[in-house]
């Protein structure tokens, strides 16, 4: 999940924070789009699949500063996080 970092004092801080399984599921559900919401069996199947995916997936919240000059820093932070 990508967010813009908020400034308090000084430059905005870059951060990568792991999400819980619950928060991962909420994020995944937020991107689900169904035209026909009347089919309870399909909705249940989708929810079950997303819950299974959320339990297996490592999802993080990436907060990045709004500055193109810091793209190298963002890239390095992502690569470092992927090496974990």
N, CA, C and O atoms as a MOPAC input file, in Angstrom:
PM7 MOZYME 1SCF
protein

 N      0.85000 1    -1.15400 1     0.00000 1
 C      0.00000 1     0.00000 1     0.00000 1
 C      0.90400 1     1.22800 1     0.00000 1
 O      1.85800 1     1.30000 1     0.77500 1
 N      0.61300 1     2.16500 1    -0.84500 1
 C      1.42300 1     3.36100 1    -0.99000 1
 C      0.69200 1     4.56500 1    -0.41900 1
 O     -0.48000 1     4.79400 1    -0.71900 1
 N      1.39200 1     5.32800 1     0.40400 1
 C      0.84900 1     6.56900 1     0.95800 1
 C      1.92200 1     7.64000 1     0.86700 1
 O      3.11400 1     7.34900 1     0.77400 1
 N      1.47200 1     8.87700 1     0.89500 1
 C      2.42400 1     9.97600 1     0.98300 1
 C      2.78400 1    10.19300 1     2.44300 1
 O      1.91600 1    10.19600 1     3.31600 1
 N      4.06500 1    10.37200 1     2.69800 1
 C      4.52300 1    10.62900 1     4.05800 1
 C      4.07700 1    12.02400 1     4.48000 1
 O      4.07400 1    12.96100 1     3.68100 1
 N      3.70500 1    12.14000 1     5.73700 1
 C      3.27900 1    13.44000 1     6.24800 1
 C      4.45100 1    14.14900 1     6.88600 1
 O      5.30400 1    13.54100 1     7.53200 1
 N      4.46800 1    15.42700 1     6.68900 1
 C      5.54600 1    16.23300 1     7.28100 1
 C      5.12100 1    16.70700 1     8.65000 1
 O      4.00400 1    17.18800 1     8.83900 1
 N      6.00600 1    16.57000 1     9.58500 1
 C      5.79800 1    17.20800 1    10.88600 1
 C      6.81400 1    18.33400 1    10.93400 1
 O      6.56700 1    19.41800 1    10.40400 1
 N      7.91800 1    18.09700 1    11.54200 1
 C      9.00900 1    19.07300 1    11.49000 1
 C     10.12700 1    18.47900 1    10.65500 1
 O     10.45800 1    17.30200 1    10.79800 1
 N     10.69700 1    19.27200 1     9.80300 1
 C     11.76700 1    18.78600 1     8.94900 1
 C     11.21000 1    18.04400 1     7.74600 1
 O     10.01500 1    18.11000 1     7.46000 1
 N     12.09500 1    17.33200 1     7.04100 1
 C     11.65400 1    16.62200 1     5.82900 1
 C     10.76000 1    15.43800 1     6.16600 1
 O     10.86900 1    14.84600 1     7.24000 1
 N      9.87800 1    15.10500 1     5.23700 1
 C      8.98700 1    13.95600 1     5.41000 1
 C      9.82400 1    12.69000 1     5.49700 1
 O     10.82800 1    12.54600 1     4.79900 1
 N      9.40200 1    11.77800 1     6.35900 1
 C     10.15500 1    10.54200 1     6.56800 1
 C      9.60400 1     9.41400 1     5.71800 1
 O      8.39300 1     9.23000 1     5.60100 1
 N     10.50400 1     8.67900 1     5.14100 1
 C     10.18700 1     7.47900 1     4.39200 1
 C     10.02300 1     6.33700 1     5.39000 1
 O     10.82700 1     6.20300 1     6.31300 1
 N      8.98700 1     5.51200 1     5.21400 1
 C      8.83600 1     4.36700 1     6.10400 1
 C      8.17900 1     3.20900 1     5.38300 1
 O      7.38100 1     3.39400 1     4.46300 1
 N      8.53300 1     2.00800 1     5.82300 1
 C      7.92900 1     0.77900 1     5.34000 1
 C      7.50500 1     0.00700 1     6.58300 1
 O      8.33900 1    -0.39200 1     7.39600 1
 N      6.18900 1    -0.19700 1     6.72100 1
 C      5.65100 1    -0.86700 1     7.90600 1
 C      4.85200 1    -2.09000 1     7.48000 1
 O      3.94700 1    -1.97000 1     6.65400 1
 N      5.16500 1    -3.26200 1     8.02100 1
 C      4.37800 1    -4.45500 1     7.70300 1
 C      2.94200 1    -4.31800 1     8.19700 1
 O      2.69800 1    -3.74800 1     9.26100 1
 N      2.00300 1    -4.83400 1     7.43200 1
 C      0.60300 1    -4.83600 1     7.83800 1
 C      0.26000 1    -6.18600 1     8.47000 1
 O      0.83400 1    -7.21500 1     8.11700 1
 N     -0.67400 1    -6.16100 1     9.39800 1
 C     -1.17300 1    -7.40200 1     9.98600 1
 C     -1.98900 1    -8.14600 1     8.92900 1
 O     -2.33500 1    -7.58300 1     7.89100 1
 N     -2.29000 1    -9.40600 1     9.20100 1
 C     -3.12600 1   -10.18000 1     8.28800 1
 C     -4.48100 1    -9.49800 1     8.13200 1
 O     -5.01900 1    -9.41300 1     7.02800 1
 N     -5.02600 1    -9.01400 1     9.24300 1
 C     -6.32100 1    -8.32800 1     9.21100 1
 C     -6.26800 1    -7.09900 1     8.31400 1
 O     -7.13300 1    -6.91700 1     7.45700 1
 N     -5.25500 1    -6.25200 1     8.50700 1
 C     -5.14300 1    -5.03800 1     7.70200 1
 C     -4.87400 1    -5.35500 1     6.23700 1
 O     -5.34100 1    -4.64100 1     5.34900 1
 N     -4.12500 1    -6.41700 1     5.98000 1
 C     -3.89400 1    -6.85400 1     4.60600 1
 C     -5.21600 1    -7.26000 1     3.95800 1
 O     -5.49100 1    -6.89500 1     2.81500 1
 N     -6.03100 1    -8.01700 1     4.69400 1
 C     -7.33500 1    -8.43300 1     4.17600 1
 C     -8.21900 1    -7.22300 1     3.88000 1
 O     -8.88600 1    -7.18100 1     2.84600 1
 N     -8.22900 1    -6.25000 1     4.77200 1
 C     -9.02500 1    -5.03600 1     4.55700 1
 C     -8.56800 1    -4.31800 1     3.28700 1
 O     -9.39600 1    -3.86200 1     2.49800 1
 N     -7.26500 1    -4.21900 1     3.09400 1
 C     -6.74200 1    -3.56000 1     1.88900 1
 C     -7.13600 1    -4.33100 1     0.63000 1
 O     -7.54100 1    -3.72400 1    -0.36100 1
 N     -7.02500 1    -5.64500 1     0.65700 1
 C     -7.39100 1    -6.44300 1    -0.50600 1
 C     -8.88000 1    -6.32400 1    -0.82700 1
 O     -9.25800 1    -6.19100 1    -1.99100 1
 N     -9.71700 1    -6.37200 1     0.19800 1
 C    -11.15600 1    -6.23800 1    -0.01500 1
 C    -11.49300 1    -4.87300 1    -0.62000 1
 O    -12.41000 1    -4.75400 1    -1.43300 1
 N    -10.74700 1    -3.85300 1    -0.21700 1
 C    -10.97500 1    -2.51600 1    -0.74400 1
 C    -10.73100 1    -2.39900 1    -2.23900 1
 O    -11.17400 1    -1.43900 1    -2.86900 1
 N    -10.02600 1    -3.37200 1    -2.81200 1
 C     -9.74400 1    -3.35300 1    -4.24500 1
 C    -10.57700 1    -4.36800 1    -5.01500 1
 O    -10.38000 1    -4.55700 1    -6.21600 1
 N    -11.50800 1    -5.02200 1    -4.32300 1
 C    -12.38900 1    -5.98100 1    -4.97900 1
 C    -13.57700 1    -5.23800 1    -5.58800 1
 O    -14.17600 1    -4.37600 1    -4.94500 1
 N    -13.90500 1    -5.57200 1    -6.81200 1
 C    -15.03000 1    -4.92500 1    -7.48400 1
 C    -15.95700 1    -6.00200 1    -8.03500 1
 O    -15.53300 1    -6.86100 1    -8.80800 1
 N    -17.18200 1    -5.95100 1    -7.64500 1
 C    -18.19200 1    -6.90600 1    -8.10500 1
 C    -19.38900 1    -6.13800 1    -8.63000 1
 O    -19.91500 1    -5.26400 1    -7.94100 1
 N    -19.82600 1    -6.45200 1    -9.83900 1
 C    -21.04300 1    -5.84700 1   -10.38100 1
 C    -22.27900 1    -6.47000 1    -9.74800 1
 O    -23.24100 1    -5.77300 1    -9.42500 1
 N    -22.24700 1    -7.77700 1    -9.57600 1
 C    -23.40200 1    -8.49800 1    -9.02900 1
 C    -23.10600 1    -8.85600 1    -7.57900 1
 O    -22.42500 1    -9.84300 1    -7.30300 1
 N    -23.62000 1    -8.05100 1    -6.65600 1
 C    -23.37100 1    -8.30800 1    -5.23700 1
 C    -24.46400 1    -9.17500 1    -4.61800 1
 O    -24.46800 1    -9.40400 1    -3.40900 1
 N    -25.38500 1    -9.65500 1    -5.44100 1
 C    -26.48700 1   -10.48100 1    -4.94800 1
 C    -26.15000 1   -11.95000 1    -4.83400 1
 O    -26.92300 1   -12.71800 1    -4.26100 1
 N    -25.02900 1   -12.35000 1    -5.36000 1
 C    -24.64500 1   -13.76600 1    -5.32000 1
 C    -23.79800 1   -14.03700 1    -4.08600 1
 O    -22.57700 1   -13.88000 1    -4.10000 1
 N    -24.46900 1   -14.44100 1    -3.03300 1
 C    -23.79900 1   -14.67700 1    -1.75300 1
 C    -22.68300 1   -15.72200 1    -1.87200 1
 O    -21.63300 1   -15.57100 1    -1.24800 1
 N    -22.89600 1   -16.76800 1    -2.65700 1
 C    -21.88200 1   -17.81300 1    -2.80400 1
 C    -20.60700 1   -17.27600 1    -3.45500 1
 O    -19.50200 1   -17.66400 1    -3.07500 1
 N    -20.76100 1   -16.39300 1    -4.42400 1
 C    -19.59100 1   -15.79500 1    -5.09500 1
 C    -18.86400 1   -14.85500 1    -4.14200 1
 O    -17.63400 1   -14.85100 1    -4.09400 1
 N    -19.60700 1   -14.06600 1    -3.38900 1
 C    -18.99200 1   -13.16500 1    -2.41800 1
 C    -18.23700 1   -13.95100 1    -1.34900 1
 O    -17.13900 1   -13.56300 1    -0.95100 1
 N    -18.82500 1   -15.05500 1    -0.88600 1
 C    -18.16400 1   -15.89400 1     0.11900 1
 C    -16.88200 1   -16.49600 1    -0.43900 1
 O    -15.85700 1   -16.52800 1     0.24200 1
 N    -16.94300 1   -16.97500 1    -1.68300 1
 C    -15.74900 1   -17.54000 1    -2.32700 1
 C    -14.65900 1   -16.48200 1    -2.45600 1
 O    -13.49400 1   -16.75100 1    -2.16100 1
 N    -15.03100 1   -15.27600 1    -2.89900 1
 C    -14.05100 1   -14.19000 1    -3.02600 1
 C    -13.42500 1   -13.85200 1    -1.67700 1
 O    -12.21000 1   -13.68600 1    -1.57000 1
 N    -14.27300 1   -13.75200 1    -0.63700 1
 C    -13.76900 1   -13.42900 1     0.69500 1
 C    -12.80900 1   -14.51800 1     1.17800 1
 O    -11.74300 1   -14.21200 1     1.71200 1
 N    -13.17800 1   -15.77300 1     0.99300 1
 C    -12.31800 1   -16.87600 1     1.42400 1
 C    -10.97300 1   -16.84800 1     0.70400 1
 O     -9.92700 1   -17.06400 1     1.31500 1
 N    -11.01100 1   -16.58100 1    -0.58600 1
 C     -9.75800 1   -16.51000 1    -1.36000 1
 C     -8.88800 1   -15.34500 1    -0.89100 1
 O     -7.67200 1   -15.48400 1    -0.75400 1
 N     -9.51700 1   -14.19900 1    -0.64800 1
 C     -8.74800 1   -13.05100 1    -0.17100 1
 C     -8.18800 1   -13.29600 1     1.22500 1
 O     -7.05900 1   -12.90400 1     1.51800 1
 N     -8.96300 1   -13.93600 1     2.08100 1
 C     -8.48000 1   -14.25400 1     3.43400 1
 C     -7.28800 1   -15.20000 1     3.36100 1
 O     -6.31500 1   -15.03300 1     4.09600 1
 N     -7.36100 1   -16.18600 1     2.48300 1
 C     -6.24400 1   -17.11200 1     2.30100 1
 C     -5.02100 1   -16.37500 1     1.77100 1
 O     -3.90700 1   -16.58900 1     2.24900 1
 N     -5.22500 1   -15.51100 1     0.78800 1
 C     -4.12400 1   -14.71800 1     0.22800 1
 C     -3.50400 1   -13.82200 1     1.29300 1
 O     -2.28100 1   -13.72800 1     1.39100 1
 N     -4.33600 1   -13.16800 1     2.08700 1
 C     -3.83400 1   -12.26900 1     3.13900 1
 C     -2.99800 1   -13.02400 1     4.16400 1
 O     -2.03900 1   -12.47400 1     4.70500 1
 N     -3.34900 1   -14.27300 1     4.43500 1
 C     -2.59300 1   -15.04800 1     5.41500 1
 C     -1.24000 1   -15.49700 1     4.87400 1
 O     -0.33500 1   -15.81500 1     5.64500 1
 N     -1.09900 1   -15.52400 1     3.54700 1
 C      0.15200 1   -15.98100 1     2.92300 1
 C      1.04700 1   -14.83900 1     2.44400 1
 O      2.24100 1   -15.03200 1     2.21200 1
 N      0.47200 1   -13.66800 1     2.30100 1
 C      1.13700 1   -12.53100 1     1.67100 1
 C      1.74500 1   -11.60100 1     2.71800 1
 O      1.12500 1   -11.32200 1     3.74400 1
 N      2.94200 1   -11.13100 1     2.45600 1
 C      3.53600 1   -10.10400 1     3.30600 1
 C      3.27800 1    -8.76700 1     2.62400 1
 O      3.87200 1    -8.46500 1     1.58900 1
 N      2.39500 1    -7.97500 1     3.20400 1
 C      2.04200 1    -6.67700 1     2.62900 1
 C      2.50300 1    -5.58100 1     3.57700 1
 O      2.39900 1    -5.71000 1     4.79700 1
 N      3.00700 1    -4.51100 1     3.00300 1
 C      3.51900 1    -3.39300 1     3.79600 1
 C      2.86000 1    -2.09100 1     3.37300 1
 O      2.32200 1    -1.96700 1     2.27300 1
 N      2.91800 1    -1.13700 1     4.26900 1
 C      2.50800 1     0.23700 1     3.96500 1
 C      3.79700 1     1.00500 1     3.68300 1
 O      4.68200 1     1.09100 1     4.53500 1
 N      3.88800 1     1.55100 1     2.49400 1
 C      5.05200 1     2.33800 1     2.08600 1
 C      4.65300 1     3.80000 1     2.10400 1
 O      3.78400 1     4.22800 1     1.34400 1
 N      5.28900 1     4.55800 1     2.97000 1
 C      5.05100 1     6.00100 1     3.01700 1
 C      6.26100 1     6.68500 1     2.38700 1
 O      7.39800 1     6.51700 1     2.82800 1
 N      5.98100 1     7.45300 1     1.35600 1
 C      7.06700 1     8.10300 1     0.61300 1
 C      6.89000 1     9.61600 1     0.62400 1
 O      5.77000 1    10.12400 1     0.58900 1
 N      8.00700 1    10.32300 1     0.67300 1
 C      7.93700 1    11.78100 1     0.58100 1
 C      7.56300 1    12.20100 1    -0.83200 1
 O      7.85700 1    11.49700 1    -1.79800 1
 N      6.91600 1    13.34800 1    -0.94400 1
 C      6.53800 1    13.88500 1    -2.26000 1
 C      7.70200 1    14.68000 1    -2.83500 1
 O      7.66200 1    15.90800 1    -2.90100 1
 N      8.71400 1    13.97500 1    -3.23800 1
 C      9.88500 1    14.62700 1    -3.78500 1
 C     10.58500 1    13.67400 1    -4.74000 1
 O     11.03800 1    12.60100 1    -4.34000 1
 N     10.66900 1    14.06500 1    -5.98500 1
 C     11.36500 1    13.23200 1    -6.96400 1
 C     12.84900 1    13.11800 1    -6.65300 1
 O     13.49700 1    12.15100 1    -7.05400 1
 N     13.38400 1    14.09000 1    -5.94600 1
 C     14.80700 1    14.05400 1    -5.59000 1
 C     15.12800 1    12.90200 1    -4.63900 1
 O     16.29000 1    12.52700 1    -4.48900 1
 N     14.11100 1    12.34600 1    -4.00400 1
 C     14.34400 1    11.27400 1    -3.02700 1
 C     13.99100 1     9.89100 1    -3.57100 1
 O     13.89300 1     8.92900 1    -2.80900 1
 N     13.80100 1     9.78800 1    -4.88600 1
 C     13.44900 1     8.50100 1    -5.48300 1
 C     14.52200 1     7.43400 1    -5.25700 1
 O     14.19800 1     6.26900 1    -5.02700 1
 N     15.78800 1     7.82300 1    -5.32100 1
 C     16.86000 1     6.85400 1    -5.06300 1
 C     16.75800 1     6.29500 1    -3.65000 1
 O     16.96500 1     5.10100 1    -3.43400 1
 N     16.44000 1     7.15400 1    -2.69300 1
 C     16.27600 1     6.73300 1    -1.30100 1
 C     15.09700 1     5.76000 1    -1.18000 1
 O     15.19200 1     4.75400 1    -0.47700 1
 N     14.00000 1     6.05500 1    -1.85800 1
 C     12.82100 1     5.17800 1    -1.83400 1
 C     13.17900 1     3.82700 1    -2.44500 1
 O     12.84700 1     2.78300 1    -1.88400 1
 N     13.84100 1     3.84500 1    -3.56800 1
 C     14.25400 1     2.60700 1    -4.24300 1
 C     15.12900 1     1.76000 1    -3.34000 1
 O     14.90200 1     0.55700 1    -3.21300 1
 N     16.11400 1     2.35800 1    -2.71800 1
 C     17.01800 1     1.62200 1    -1.82700 1
 C     16.28100 1     1.03900 1    -0.62900 1
 O     16.57300 1    -0.07900 1    -0.20400 1
 N     15.32900 1     1.78600 1    -0.08200 1
 C     14.55100 1     1.28400 1     1.05800 1
 C     13.71100 1     0.07300 1     0.65200 1
 O     13.61400 1    -0.89700 1     1.40400 1
 N     13.10900 1     0.12700 1    -0.52800 1
 C     12.30900 1    -1.00100 1    -1.01000 1
 C     13.19100 1    -2.22500 1    -1.23400 1
 O     12.83100 1    -3.32900 1    -0.82500 1
 N     14.33700 1    -2.04300 1    -1.87600 1
 C     15.23900 1    -3.15600 1    -2.11900 1
 C     15.74100 1    -3.75200 1    -0.81200 1
 O     15.84200 1    -4.97200 1    -0.68700 1
 N     16.05600 1    -2.91000 1     0.15900 1
 C     16.49900 1    -3.39700 1     1.47700 1
 C     15.39300 1    -4.19700 1     2.15000 1
 O     15.65600 1    -5.23600 1     2.75500 1
 N     14.16700 1    -3.72000 1     2.04700 1
 C     13.04100 1    -4.42800 1     2.65700 1
 C     12.80900 1    -5.77000 1     1.97700 1
 O     12.44000 1    -6.73500 1     2.64700 1
 N     13.01100 1    -5.85700 1     0.69300 1
 C     12.81000 1    -7.10700 1    -0.03100 1
 C     13.86900 1    -8.15000 1     0.32700 1
 O     13.63100 1    -9.34900 1     0.17400 1
 N     15.01900 1    -7.71100 1     0.79500 1
 C     16.08500 1    -8.63500 1     1.17300 1
 C     15.83000 1    -9.30900 1     2.51500 1
 O     16.52000 1   -10.26600 1     2.86700 1
 N     14.86300 1    -8.82800 1     3.25400 1
 C     14.56400 1    -9.37500 1     4.59500 1
 C     14.13300 1   -10.80900 1     4.49600 1
 O     13.84100 1   -11.43800 1     5.51300 1

